[in-house]
Amino acid sequence: MQEVVGEPNSETFIELIEQHGDISRYRLRPVTGKKHQLRLHMAALGVPILNDKSYPELQSERGDDFTAPLQLLAKTIAFEDPFSGERRFFQSDRDLEL
């Protein structure tokens, strides 16, 4: 995935929530659902997601390393079920560590 010149094909609303020195927490609200959309948008703004091994620069594969997970959490997700038409909403009790 990459950022290219031309009409955008993805959209994300980004809101700064808090800052702790060099690390900040953002609320990301994707309008579209492209692969790696959030990771690419943050990297393009110069604030890549903490521990991202793909953006802005692909790092060499070192196997599974669970000591430094990607700091991206879907706190809530809501959508219309395409089969039933019912509105679905899910919320996580997890938090990211700063």
Buried (B, 14 or more C-beta within 10 A) or exposed (E): EEEEEEEEEBEBEBEEEEEEEEEEBBEBEBEEEBEBBBBBBBBEEEBBBBEBEBBBEEEEEEEEEEEEEEBBEEEEEEEEEEEEEEEEEEEEEEEEEE
